[in-house]
Amino acid sequence: MMGIVPMILPFHILSGVLALVFGYVALYAAKGAALHRKSGLLFVFAMVTLSLTGALVAFLSASSISVVAGLLTFWRMCFAMWVAAASFFFGPPGRVPEAIRIPALLPIPVLVPVVVMLFWLWRIRVRKTLLGIVSVGTPQVSGATK
């Protein structure tokens, strides 16, 4: 069974790189724009491949925590973006190219998905709720009464 792992790893690594690229493009693009939708869809495909191959490799390597991470990633994409970024930037030494390996800056790309997710959760859920509360007490002005 362990002979299968070297055949799976190239797909796992390539899908991880693509997931990071498409994920950051989706975070950058305006929500709902064509670029956001396309990169988001490609991110989902890459993350599905990444999470399933990662869970399979972890299962074959008897790494139970990584199996759980792979399966959790399969059904929650923002968590998936965080896992992909953390695995790449905080993974084994030497994975991040020397040109961009600045220890103080490595947490930034890992935290970006969490910050963006929290922003959108606030923007979509909390802000709408607050706007609904504020607009309830506001008197409506009719065009007929001046």
Summary of the structure (lengths in Angstrom):
residues: 146
radius of gyration: 20.6
end to end distance: 80.5
largest distance: 81.3
contacts: 371
relative contact order: 0.10
helix: 76%
strand: 0%
